[in-house]
Amino acid sequence: RGVLAPNGHQDPSVAHKRALCGLHGSADSCWGHDSSAVPIILDLVRDAKIEAFKALSGESPKTADLLREINPAMFICVRAMWKPPDDTGASGGVVSSFLDDTLEDCKRWAEKGITHFEIHNEPNLFDEGFSQYWHDGREFGEFFIEVARVFREEIPGVQIGWPGLSPGENQAGVRTNAVRFFREAEMGGAINAADWIG
């Protein structure tokens, strides 16, 4: 059936492409090492014939070389991974804190030819900044647009991904409704500022 572009029309560039078999890498960024630090990851990539891989920005970009040794056509995307601190006031605000933690790591991945970067992770979760740094999808969208602007200035050819959301309804102290959060961001123009949606 194809994929709908943000304007609601079918995007012919992706209408007849199939989904890739993918794997999410280490949730601990392999502690700053490459994926060989957790050998089962590369075993899974090889045995399951993985075609797409998501790494976190803090992992060593050498992982890209290891993945391409197994599958030269491997699609790799990287999540710019940031853990919201208790207070960003002293460091110049939330955008500066995010960029300080992620941009240089992402540039190193870009040197390996990686172009697809997802900005943040499940921003509708309290642990990921909701209620402390943004209070709805529109406010997160403002953050997203500014981070995307800087990434585009600093990384030639970058493709910016809107982050995946934690699915489900409101859960006190855990999550705000994912669909409402997305719609709020969409109304503020943030979704159209993304090149793809995670």
Secondary structure as UniProt FT lines:
FT   TURN            6..7
FT   TURN            12..16
FT   STRAND          22..24
FT   TURN            27..28
FT   HELIX           29..32
FT   HELIX           35..37
FT   HELIX           39..47
FT   TURN            48..49
FT   STRAND          52..56
FT   TURN            57..58
FT   HELIX           62..70
FT   TURN            72..73
FT   STRAND          75..80
FT   HELIX           89..91
FT   HELIX           94..110
FT   TURN            111..113
FT   STRAND          116..119
FT   TURN            123..124
FT   HELIX           126..128
FT   TURN            131..133
FT   HELIX           137..154
FT   TURN            156..157
FT   STRAND          159..162
FT   TURN            172..174
FT   HELIX           178..187
FT   TURN            188..190
FT   HELIX           191..193
FT   STRAND          196..197
//
